[in-house]
Amino acid sequence: MEKKAAPSGLWAFILVLGPSLIWCGEYIGSGEVILATRTGAILGSCVLWAVVFTIFLKYCIGLCGARYTVATGEGMVDLFGRMPGPKNWLVWVVFLGQLAAGICSVGALLTAAAMFLDALVPLGRPTWGVITTIVCVSIAWREGFKMLTAAMALLVGVIVVGVFYIAAHSLPGVGEFFTGLVGFRVPEIPAWARAQDASLTNSWGLLLPLFGWAAGGFASQVWYTYWVLGAGYGMASERKWGEAADEGRLKSLTREDAEGVRPWLKVVTVDATVACVIGVTVTSAFLLAGAGILHPEQVAPQKEELVPTLSRIFSSRWSAAGGILFAAAGAAAMVSTQLGQLAGWPRLLADCVRNIYPRFGAVSPTKRFRLFLCLFLVTNLVISQLLGNEPLLLVTIGAVMDGLLLVPLQAAAVAWGLYVTQRKLLSPAAWEVLKPRPFHAAGLLVAFLASSYVCIFRVPAMLAELFAKLGG
């Protein structure tokens, strides 16, 4: 198969940017709208650093995974299958962890989407849950990369318009802004917030879910490699989702071949950076909205009161347009994330099964994808009807399961794949042209250390609290 030529010229360069729109459209969801707004409402703007730092770390993992895909033509799950040790040990870990995380997280986003849509048009949350599921499954079922990009671009546009309106009306002073950005401060839970919600015992209980789902969780970084495959960057133009790398082809790459691939590494760097900038801007805007509007009012909405309370307060401060724009931006964020998850999680799980049980690879990629998509269709409808009034608890559980527990392993695996596996797969001439740079290693090292600290020293206490809530 002939490789797609790298773009030349600014306009051609802009036109090939697409995976970033799906990536940020998928990960701008409950973590940004619900968790960031509530965290800002309780802790204020002094925790703005948490948004920027967390998204940057996820960006490092996603970018490096995408570079591997551009150079080899295979996605991140196949990279996991090449880790040293017992065969497919990491794929098994990912499959078991992500099956549970996927069911919980997709259900959480559905309940949140129904809340926001019902605030705009009151048809009832169960009804909106069914409508959202059918629409998102219908779009995902067709597996069209261009259709997915167009849908995400539209939804991201709505989000950006809404959050710029929010930010314009809730920005703190310059000094307060920069203190929150670089202060790395973790304040105590205010007494008024504890009086409203007895479960608020410490600030890390608010920050950890935000760490987990700001810029998406473990799965989002895997899915970004799928969107790069769909866009056909570099060696991805010769492969497609559901296929491992052509090792013979990679070993035969000449220096000239590699020079043709190298411009795509620049494209994917810019593409990933676009997603990072949008994610930081949008998430910061929601956090600052909570800090600027709700914190002074001493309001920490939760559970089913979350969206109506936020829309009512925003409307009282900014006129009816403010409440409508907040609800519209929130609804667009939830629906775009739901769509991205239904396009991504079935691919991730199907790739895991293909690696664990190679005979599954004989089934067509479309059938593999749709099999797992049907699983999420069923679990979505069940969760929307049974747990539609517990969005905050579901979002928190999903953030911990998907966004925190496996991220240290992911950072380490991507580093191994980028610096060891990729070198083994490529010819020596191609490796010299396509090898990663030291700053990629530095970014992955920081991501590994920071996420390991969170998992070892902070997550256990939070999991104990979550299980206590479920038991109660």
C-alpha positions in Angstrom: 0.0 0.0 0.0 1.4 3.4 -0.9 2.0 5.8 2.0 0.1 9.1 2.1 2.4 12.0 1.4 3.1 14.4 4.3 1.4 17.8 4.0 3.3 20.8 2.7 2.2 24.3 3.4 0.3 25.7 6.4 -3.2 25.1 5.0 -2.5 21.5 4.0 -1.0 21.0 7.4 -4.1 22.3 9.2 -6.4 20.1 7.0 -4.8 16.9 8.2 -5.3 17.7 11.9 -8.2 15.5 12.9 -7.2 12.9 15.6 -6.9 15.8 18.1 -10.5 16.9 17.6 -11.7 13.3 18.4 -9.2 13.0 21.3 -10.2 16.3 23.0 -13.8 15.9 22.1 -13.8 12.5 23.7 -11.9 13.5 26.9 -13.7 16.8 27.5 -16.6 15.3 29.5 -17.5 14.7 33.1 -14.0 15.2 34.4 -14.0 18.7 33.0 -17.6 19.8 33.4 -18.7 18.1 36.6 -15.5 17.4 38.5 -13.6 20.6 37.6 -16.6 22.8 38.3 -17.3 21.2 41.6 -13.6 21.2 42.6 -13.4 24.9 41.8 -16.5 25.6 43.8 -15.1 24.0 46.9 -11.4 24.7 46.7 -11.3 27.8 44.6 -8.8 28.8 41.8 -5.7 27.9 43.9 -5.8 24.4 42.4 -5.7 25.5 38.8 -2.2 23.9 38.7 -3.8 20.5 39.0 -5.6 20.9 35.7 -2.5 22.1 33.8 -0.1 19.5 35.3 -2.4 16.6 34.9 -3.3 17.3 31.3 0.4 17.8 30.4 1.3 14.4 31.8 -1.5 12.7 29.9 -0.4 14.6 26.8 3.2 13.2 27.2 1.8 9.6 27.2 -0.6 10.2 24.4 1.9 11.9 22.2 4.6 9.2 22.7 2.1 6.5 22.0 1.0 8.2 18.8 4.7 8.6 17.7 5.0 4.8 18.1 2.0 4.3 15.9 3.3 6.7 13.2 6.6 4.9 13.1 5.3 1.3 13.2 1.7 1.4 12.1 0.2 -0.4 15.1 -1.8 0.8 18.0 -1.0 0.8 21.7 -2.6 -2.5 22.7 -0.3 -4.3 20.3 2.6 -2.4 21.9 1.4 -3.8 25.3 1.5 -7.3 23.8 5.2 -6.9 23.1 6.2 -6.2 26.7 8.9 -8.5 28.2 7.8 -11.2 30.6 5.0 -13.8 30.4 3.2 -13.5 27.1 0.4 -10.9 27.0 0.6 -10.3 30.8 0.0 -6.6 30.4 -2.8 -7.2 27.8 -4.6 -9.4 30.4 -4.3 -6.7 33.0 -5.6 -4.1 30.6 -8.5 -6.2 29.4 -9.8 -7.1 32.9 -9.3 -3.6 34.3 -10.7 -1.8 31.2 -13.7 -4.1 30.9 -14.9 -3.0 34.3 -13.8 0.6 33.9 -15.5 0.8 30.5 -18.9 -0.3 31.7 -18.8 2.0 34.7 -17.4 5.0 32.8 -19.6 4.8 29.8 -22.6 4.5 32.1 -21.4 7.5 34.1 -21.1 9.7 31.1 -24.6 8.6 29.9 -26.2 9.6 33.2 -24.3 12.9 33.1 -25.3 13.6 29.5 -29.0 12.9 30.4 -28.8 15.4 33.2 -27.5 18.2 31.0 -29.9 17.5 28.1 -32.8 17.3 30.5 -31.9 20.8 31.8 -32.2 22.1 28.3 -35.3 20.1 27.2 -37.1 18.4 30.1 -38.1 15.0 28.6 -36.9 13.0 31.6 -33.5 11.6 32.2 -34.3 8.0 31.4 -35.7 9.2 28.0 -32.6 11.2 27.3 -30.5 8.2 28.3 -32.1 6.1 25.7 -32.0 8.8 23.0 -28.3 9.5 23.7 -27.4 5.9 23.6 -29.2 5.2 20.3 -27.7 8.3 18.6 -24.1 7.6 19.8 -24.2 3.9 19.0 -25.6 4.6 15.6 -22.7 6.9 14.7 -20.1 4.6 16.2 -21.6 1.6 14.5 -20.7 3.0 11.0 -17.0 3.2 12.0 -16.5 6.3 9.8 -13.4 8.3 10.8 -14.5 11.3 8.8 -18.1 11.2 10.3 -16.6 10.9 13.8 -14.2 13.8 13.2 -17.1 16.0 11.9 -19.4 15.2 14.8 -16.6 15.8 17.3 -15.6 19.1 15.6 -19.2 20.4 15.9 -19.5 19.3 19.6 -16.1 20.8 20.5 -17.2 24.1 18.9 -20.3 24.2 21.1 -18.1 23.5 24.2 -15.6 26.2 23.3 -18.2 28.8 22.8 -19.9 28.0 26.1 -16.7 27.9 28.1 -15.3 31.2 26.7 -18.6 32.8 27.8 -18.1 31.2 31.2 -14.4 32.3 31.4 -15.2 35.9 30.4 -17.6 36.2 33.4 -15.6 34.4 36.0 -11.8 35.1 35.6 -10.0 35.9 38.8 -7.5 38.7 39.1 -4.0 38.3 37.5 -2.3 37.6 40.8 -4.8 35.1 41.9 -4.7 33.4 38.5 -0.9 32.9 38.5 -0.9 31.8 42.1 -3.3 29.1 41.3 -1.3 28.2 38.2 2.1 27.8 39.8 1.4 27.6 43.5 0.9 23.8 43.8 -1.2 24.4 46.9 -3.7 21.8 48.3 -6.0 23.7 50.6 -8.2 22.3 53.3 -11.9 21.6 52.7 -13.9 24.7 53.8 -16.2 24.2 56.8 -19.2 25.3 54.8 -18.6 22.6 52.2 -18.2 19.9 54.9 -21.5 21.1 56.4 -23.2 20.5 53.0 -21.6 17.2 52.2 -20.3 15.0 55.1 -18.4 12.8 52.6 -15.9 15.6 51.9 -13.2 14.6 54.3 -10.0 15.9 52.6 -9.0 17.8 49.4 -7.4 14.8 47.8 -10.8 13.2 47.5 -11.7 16.0 45.1 -8.4 16.3 43.3 -7.9 12.6 42.6 -11.0 12.1 40.4 -9.9 15.3 38.5 -6.4 13.9 38.1 -8.0 10.7 36.7 -10.3 12.2 34.1 -8.7 15.5 33.1 -7.6 14.8 29.6 -9.2 11.4 29.8 -8.0 8.3 31.5 -5.8 5.3 30.5 -8.1 4.4 27.7 -8.0 7.9 26.1 -4.3 7.6 25.4 -4.9 4.2 23.8 -7.7 5.5 21.6 -5.6 8.4 20.3 -3.4 5.8 18.6 -6.6 4.5 16.9 -7.5 8.0 15.7 -4.0 8.3 14.3 -4.4 5.0 12.5 -7.7 6.3 11.1 -6.1 9.4 9.8 -3.3 7.5 8.2 -0.3 9.3 9.6 3.1 7.9 8.5 3.2 4.1 8.6 -0.4 4.1 9.8 -1.4 4.7 6.2 -0.3 1.1 5.4 -2.2 -0.4 8.4 -5.6 -0.1 10.0 -7.2 -0.7 13.4 -7.1 -4.4 14.5 -3.8 -5.2 12.8 -0.4 -5.7 14.3 2.7 -4.1 12.6 4.1 -5.7 9.5 7.5 -6.6 11.0 9.0 -7.6 7.6 8.0 -4.3 6.1 9.5 -2.3 9.0 12.8 -4.2 8.8 13.1 -3.4 5.1 12.5 0.4 5.5 15.3 2.4 3.9 16.5 5.7 5.1 14.6 7.3 2.3 11.4 5.6 3.4 12.0 6.8 7.0 12.6 10.4 5.7 9.1 10.2 4.2 7.6 9.2 7.5 9.4 11.7 9.7 7.3 14.8 8.7 4.3 12.9 10.1 6.0 12.9 13.5 5.8 16.7 13.4 2.2 16.5 12.3 1.2 14.2 15.2 3.1 16.5 17.6 1.2 19.5 16.5 -2.1 17.5 16.5 -1.6 16.3 20.1 -0.6 19.7 21.2 -3.8 21.2 19.8 -5.8 18.7 21.9 -3.7 19.6 25.0 -4.3 23.3 24.5 -8.0 22.9 24.0 -8.2 20.5 27.0 -6.3 22.9 29.3 -8.4 25.9 28.2 -11.8 24.2 28.6 -11.0 22.4 31.9 -9.6 25.6 33.4 -12.6 27.6 32.3 -15.0 25.2 34.1 -12.8 25.1 37.2 -12.6 28.9 37.2 -16.4 29.1 36.7 -16.9 27.1 39.9 -14.3 29.2 41.7 -15.7 32.5 40.5 -19.4 31.9 40.7 -20.1 29.0 43.2 -17.2 29.4 45.7 -18.3 32.9 46.8 -21.8 31.6 47.1 -20.6 28.7 49.2 -22.4 26.2 47.0 -21.1 22.7 46.4 -23.9 20.9 44.4 -23.9 17.2 44.2 -25.9 14.2 42.9 -29.1 15.0 41.0 -29.1 18.7 42.1 -25.8 19.3 40.3 -26.9 20.6 36.8 -30.1 22.4 37.9 -28.2 24.2 40.7 -25.4 25.2 38.4 -27.7 26.4 35.6 -29.9 28.3 38.1 -26.9 30.1 39.7 -25.3 30.9 36.4 -28.5 32.2 35.0 -29.0 34.5 38.1 -25.5 35.9 37.6 -25.3 36.1 33.8 -28.9 36.2 32.6 -30.8 33.2 31.2 -28.2 33.0 28.4 -25.5 32.0 30.9 -27.5 29.1 32.2 -28.4 27.9 28.7 -24.8 28.2 27.5 -23.5 26.3 30.5 -26.0 23.5 30.0 -25.4 23.4 26.2 -21.6 23.3 26.7 -22.0 20.6 29.3 -24.4 18.5 27.2 -22.0 18.8 24.2 -19.1 17.7 26.3 -21.0 14.7 27.7 -22.3 13.6 24.3 -19.0 14.0 22.6 -17.3 11.9 25.3 -20.0 9.3 25.1 -19.5 9.1 21.4 -15.7 8.9 21.7 -15.9 6.2 24.3 -18.3 4.1 22.3 -16.0 4.4 19.3 -12.9 3.6 21.4 -13.6 1.1 24.2 -14.9 -1.6 21.9 -11.7 -1.3 19.8 -9.5 -1.5 22.9 -11.3 -4.6 24.3 -11.4 -6.3 20.9 -7.7 -5.7 20.4 -7.0 -7.2 23.8 -9.0 -10.4 23.0 -7.2 -10.6 19.6 -3.8 -10.6 21.3 -4.9 -13.0 24.0 -6.8 -15.4 21.7 -5.4 -15.1 18.1 -8.3 -17.0 16.5 -10.4 -14.0 17.4 -8.3 -12.1 14.8 -9.9 -14.2 12.1 -13.2 -12.4 12.7 -13.4 -9.2 10.7 -12.5 -6.0 12.5 -15.9 -4.6 12.0 -17.6 -7.6 13.6 -15.1 -7.5 16.5 -15.9 -3.9 17.1 -19.7 -4.3 16.9 -19.7 -7.2 19.2 -18.3 -5.1 22.1 -20.3 -2.1 21.0 -23.5 -4.2 21.6 -22.2 -5.0 25.1 -22.0 -1.3 25.9 -25.4 -0.7 24.4 -26.9 -3.2 26.9 -25.0 -2.0 29.9 -25.7 1.7 29.1 -29.4 1.2 29.0 -29.4 -0.8 32.3 -27.2 1.9 34.1 -29.3 4.8 32.7 -32.5 3.3 34.1 -31.1 2.0 37.5 -28.5 4.6 38.5 -29.5 7.7 36.6 -29.6 9.8 39.9 -26.0 8.9 41.0 -23.9 10.7 38.4 -21.3 12.0 40.8 -20.6 8.7 42.4 -20.4 6.9 39.0 -18.1 9.6 37.6 -15.8 9.3 40.6 -15.6 5.5 40.4 -15.0 5.7 36.7 -12.3 8.3 37.1 -10.4 6.2 39.6 -10.7 2.9 37.7 -9.8 4.3 34.3 -7.8 7.4 35.0 -5.5 6.4 37.9 -4.9 2.7 38.5 -3.2 1.7 35.2 -1.5 5.0 34.2 1.9 4.3 35.8 2.0 0.9 33.9 1.0 2.8 30.7 3.7 5.4 31.0 6.3 2.6 31.6 5.0 0.5 28.7 5.0 3.4 26.2 8.5 4.3 27.2 9.6 0.7 26.6 7.8 0.5 23.3 9.2 3.8 22.1 12.8 3.2 23.0 13.2 -0.6 22.9 10.4 -2.2 20.9 10.4 0.4 18.1 14.2 0.0 17.8 13.8 -3.8 17.4 11.0 -3.5 14.8 12.7 -0.8 12.6 15.7 -1.3 10.4 18.9 0.5 11.7 18.6 3.2 9.1 15.0 3.9 9.8 15.6 3.9 13.6 18.2 6.6 13.2 15.7 8.8 11.4 12.6 8.1 13.5 14.0 7.5 17.0 12.5 9.6 19.8 14.2 12.5 21.5 15.4 12.8 25.2 12.5 15.1 26.1 10.1 12.4 25.2 11.8 10.2 27.8 11.7 13.0 30.3 8.0 13.5 29.9 7.2 9.8 30.3 9.5 9.6 33.4 7.7 12.5 35.1 4.3 10.9 34.1 5.4 7.6 35.6 6.7 9.1 38.9 3.7 11.4 39.4 1.1 8.8 38.7 2.9 6.2 40.8 2.9 8.5 43.8 -0.8 9.1 43.4 -1.6 5.3 43.1 0.6 4.3 46.0 0.0 7.0 48.5 -3.4 8.6 47.6 -5.7 6.1 45.8 -6.0 3.4 48.6 -7.7 5.8 51.0 -10.0 7.1 48.3 -11.0 3.5 47.3 -11.8 2.7 50.9 -14.1 5.8 51.0 -15.8 4.8 47.7 -16.5 1.3 48.9 -17.9 2.6 52.1 -20.3 4.8 50.1 -21.4 1.9 48.0 -21.8 -0.3 51.1 -23.9 2.5 52.7 
